[in-house]
Structure formats: structure tokens, C-alpha cells
Amino acid sequence: MIPSRVVVGSIISATLMISSIYNFTIDNFSSTKAWSYLLLTPWPLVFALSPKIYLKNTIKEEYDWEEESDEVNIESKDPIESGYDIPIL
């Protein structure tokens, strides 16, 4: 049996394609509306035919972070000695 999202995605994609063809034939020139329908046509198929792997992959992984014992010494140093340039505005 075909999943319902495949059927719904195919129907939406076919509707967008038919409305694009309809706008091409009625206006007798390519309008922005007709091209936008054509550009949106693949998106319902992408969502309809994509696997549901993203829903099944809900395993939580735990990471142990190592605590760093090195503390940063904050001293007032000259930025030129540290290697920074001083911008001239």
C-alpha cells in the first residue's frame, strides 16, 4: 500500500504543474506566476518520497567533556606586541 504522504505530495505536485500549464496557455506568454508554479513543483515530491529515517534516529548520545585546568591569564598587554594591528580610521 502506498503511504498517504506520497499520494498527497503527488497530488500537490500535479496540481502545481497543471496550474502552471494553465497559466502558460491562458496568458500566451511566460509570467512570473507560471514560472513560480513550475519551480515549486518538485518540493512536494521531495517531501513525499523522502524516507522517514529522520524520525527513527532519536538516539541520544552523551559526551563526557574533559575539564580544562588551564586558565587564561588576562594581562594588559600592548596589542602590537600580541600581533594585532591597530586600525587607522
C-alpha positions as CSV (number, residue, x, y, z in Angstrom):
1,M,0.0,0.0,0.0
2,I,1.3,3.5,-0.9
3,P,1.8,5.8,2.1
4,S,-0.6,8.7,2.3
5,R,2.1,11.4,2.2
6,V,3.3,10.0,-1.2
7,V,-0.2,10.3,-2.6
8,V,-0.7,13.8,-1.1
9,G,2.7,15.0,-2.4
10,S,2.0,13.7,-5.9
11,I,-1.4,15.4,-6.0
12,I,0.0,18.7,-4.9
13,S,2.9,18.5,-7.4
14,A,0.5,17.6,-10.2
15,T,-1.8,20.5,-9.2
16,L,1.1,22.9,-9.4
17,M,2.2,21.5,-12.8
18,I,-1.4,21.8,-14.2
19,S,-1.8,25.3,-12.9
20,S,1.5,26.3,-14.5
21,I,0.5,24.9,-17.8
22,Y,-2.9,26.6,-17.5
23,N,-1.2,30.0,-16.9
24,F,1.1,29.4,-19.9
25,T,-1.8,28.7,-22.2
26,I,-4.2,31.4,-21.0
27,D,-1.7,34.2,-20.9
28,N,0.2,33.1,-24.1
29,F,3.5,34.3,-22.5
30,S,5.6,33.2,-19.6
31,S,4.6,35.0,-16.5
32,T,6.3,35.0,-13.1
33,K,3.3,33.2,-11.6
34,A,3.6,30.3,-14.1
35,W,7.3,30.0,-13.5
36,S,6.9,30.1,-9.8
37,Y,4.5,27.1,-10.0
38,L,7.0,25.2,-12.1
39,L,9.8,26.0,-9.6
40,L,7.6,24.8,-6.7
41,T,6.6,21.6,-8.4
42,P,9.5,19.3,-7.1
43,W,9.2,20.3,-3.4
44,P,6.0,18.3,-2.6
45,L,7.6,15.3,-4.3
46,V,10.8,15.7,-2.3
47,F,8.9,15.6,1.0
48,A,6.6,12.8,-0.2
49,L,9.4,10.5,-1.4
50,S,12.0,11.2,1.3
51,P,12.5,8.4,3.8
52,K,11.4,8.6,7.4
53,I,14.9,8.0,8.7
54,Y,15.0,11.4,10.5
55,L,12.1,10.3,12.7
56,K,13.7,6.9,13.7
57,N,17.1,8.4,14.6
58,T,16.3,9.7,18.0
59,I,19.1,8.1,19.9
60,K,20.7,10.5,22.4
61,E,24.4,10.3,22.7
62,E,26.2,11.5,25.8
63,Y,29.6,13.1,25.7
64,D,31.9,13.5,28.6
65,W,33.7,16.8,28.4
66,E,37.1,17.0,29.9
67,E,37.5,19.9,32.2
68,E,40.3,22.2,31.2
69,S,42.5,23.2,34.1
70,D,44.4,25.8,32.2
71,E,43.1,29.2,33.0
72,V,43.7,32.1,30.7
73,N,45.9,34.8,32.2
74,I,44.3,38.2,31.4
75,E,47.0,40.8,31.5
76,S,47.0,44.2,30.0
77,K,49.4,43.8,27.1
78,D,50.2,46.0,24.3
79,P,48.1,44.8,21.2
80,I,51.1,45.5,18.9
81,E,53.2,43.1,20.9
82,S,50.5,40.4,20.7
83,G,50.4,40.6,17.0
84,Y,47.3,42.7,16.4
85,D,47.1,45.6,14.1
86,I,45.7,48.9,15.2
87,P,43.2,50.1,12.6
88,I,43.6,53.7,11.3
89,L,40.2,55.3,10.6
